[in-house]
Amino acid sequence: MTTHSLGTARTRATAIREAARIWRRGMDDMDRMTVAAAARACHRPGGPSLAELEQRIRADRTARTIPHRAAA
């Protein structure tokens, strides 16, 4: 690997790590919100209804919580 391509690989790896960190922080922030508040934050005109978003958020949180409980 040349010095130039090594530098490019490092830059890309840094960008990927930063994007993952930002994504994870956003997920953590959404998890701290109530279901209703998270649904309002995600709602866009023409998209799913608030009730449908709330249902999806509850299902997502349940799916992500169950494996942790099983491991404990």
Secondary structure, 3 states (H helix, E strand, C coil): CCHHHHHHHHHHHHHHHHHHHHHHHHHHHHHHCCHHHHHHHHCCCCCCCHHHHHHHHHHHHHHHHHHHHHHC
